[in-house]
């Protein structure tokens, strides 16, 4: 005999829901996204598309970072709050923030290479830099190179080398 409570009506479609493992994976992803939000700077956090409730939860997580269990539970709460919000917009904003950071690092390394090249090659490298960045002043660069060479010869800290790097950065920005 069949139990009438457990027979399925063929006219009612089956509703597929994600399995428990999938839900856990999604929740862990949202928690990881929340952790990234807790770790970014306050200025960058203000630019994120998040509401006040989520912002308050993130600020509280920053305050209780030293209490292990409370911090873990707060991250879970942030993940739970993000379930009901547009996490794709937050992911895109974080991705843009990371890309801009990577671009800034690449620019920084390029300027370090310019500084090292200018200190090694002298006037030829200065001329090449001025061709690429016309706002730079040749006389100022030569003066900083001479100071850096003098400091290196006297085994002093590389203050002029740092000043040269700062000047290269300013020249490349203008």
VENKA-V946032 format. One record per residue. N is the residue number from 0. NEAR is the number of other C-alpha atoms within 12 Angstrom. Layout:
n = <N/N>
near = <NEAR/NEAR>
This chain:
n = <0/1/2/3/4/5/6/7/8/9/10/11/12/13/14/15/16/17/18/19/20/21/22/23/24/25/26/27/28/29/30/31/32/33/34/35/36/37/38/39/40/41/42/43/44/45/46/47/48/49/50/51/52/53/54/55/56/57/58/59/60/61/62/63/64/65/66/67/68/69/70/71/72/73/74/75/76/77/78/79/80/81/82/83/84/85/86/87/88/89/90/91/92/93/94/95/96/97/98/99/100/101/102/103/104/105/106/107/108/109/110/111/112/113/114/115/116/117/118/119/120/121/122/123/124/125/126/127/128/129/130/131/132/133/134/135/136/137/138/139/140/141/142/143/144/145/146/147/148/149/150/151/152/153/154/155/156/157/158/159/160/161/162/163/164/165/166/167/168/169/170/171/172/173>
near = <6/7/7/8/8/8/10/12/10/7/6/8/8/9/6/6/9/11/10/10/11/12/15/17/15/20/25/22/24/30/29/24/32/40/29/28/39/35/21/23/17/15/12/23/27/22/20/31/22/29/21/14/17/33/25/21/29/39/27/23/31/29/17/19/20/12/14/14/13/17/25/23/22/29/36/28/29/39/34/27/27/35/24/17/19/19/30/19/17/28/24/17/25/30/19/17/23/17/14/15/16/14/14/16/14/14/18/21/17/19/27/23/21/33/33/24/23/32/31/18/19/24/20/18/23/32/22/19/31/24/16/17/22/18/19/26/22/27/14/20/34/28/23/30/35/24/24/30/26/19/18/17/12/11/11/14/16/22/19/26/32/22/23/36/30/22/30/38/26/18/23/23/17/12>
